[in-house]
Amino acid sequence: MDYRTILVELGSDAGCAARIHMAADLASCFGAHVIGASATGLRIDPVRGAGDDAARYAELARRRLLGQVASHGELLGNTLADTAPGITFSHHVVEEETGWVLAQEARVADIVLLAQPGATGSGVPSLAPEVAEYVMLNAGRPVIVLPAEVRRLHGGHVVIAWDGQREAARAVADAMPLLLRARQVTILAVWGRPGTPDGNSEPVAGLRHYLQRHGIVAAVRTEQTSLPVGPVICDVLEELGADFLVAGGYGHSRMRELVMGGTTRTLMRQTKVPVLFSH
């Protein structure tokens, strides 16, 4: 399987141009079409009887937002023309909330490039899901969460965070086009139970043999720890000099994540490399 339709989140954040470059790079590699998606947010009409001033203000706000998304389209077109002139693309503008728009558009794409969520300024967790979280849980497609400074998505050292669960298995299958083009692949298993795991221990051995049958010879790294898994994975990625992470995306109730934390949320926010999540 190759990626034939690549969806990229467009916005006013510092990483938007880098995401478009990455979309162009993937599209050139796989001969894909690029869709840039812009969302203006929910359209709120003035309350009846609020007066002409309220209506004018609402229309001015709407035009300002539409002007912003028009600049996103210009950036998309100019970047693709400069970096991948043969690639076809389209710009979709929807007057709805960003997460909903991207989740809907993603259902007819092969893979989605998203901005990495920012930390909450107040230090108080929000009950509202971040865009990347919402899309991962609702799109039914793999997503790649990109730090702003990333410049490469394929051809480097790919690490697979592997626990043998359904989500991780889905992520490996969805990442196969990138795994086949990787310079190096490492299976990373973080163990919380006693024992001396190695490359012949399950569930690692099964994945290693599966990848071999696809022509991928993967190294194995095991970490035995009682610490939270997310920070351990981040530390290993830095130690290995990894370029990319493949991981299952796990969802819990919002309150459970607020109380207990979550490996997926840690990886989504704190990794310095792109992460492909599948749910």
Secondary structure by P-SEA (a helix, b strand, c coil): ccccbbbbbbccccaaaaaaaaaaaaaaacbbbbbbbbbccccccccccccaaaaaaaaaaaaaaaaaaaaaaaaaaaaaaaccccccbbbbbbcccaaaaaaaaaccccbbbbccccccccccccccccaaaaaaacccbbbbbbccccccccccbbbbbccccaaaaaaaaaaaaaaaaccbbbbbbbbccccccccccaaaaaaaaaaaaaccbbbbbbbbccccaaaaaaaaaaaacccbbbbbbbbccaaaaaacccaaaaaacccccbbbbcc
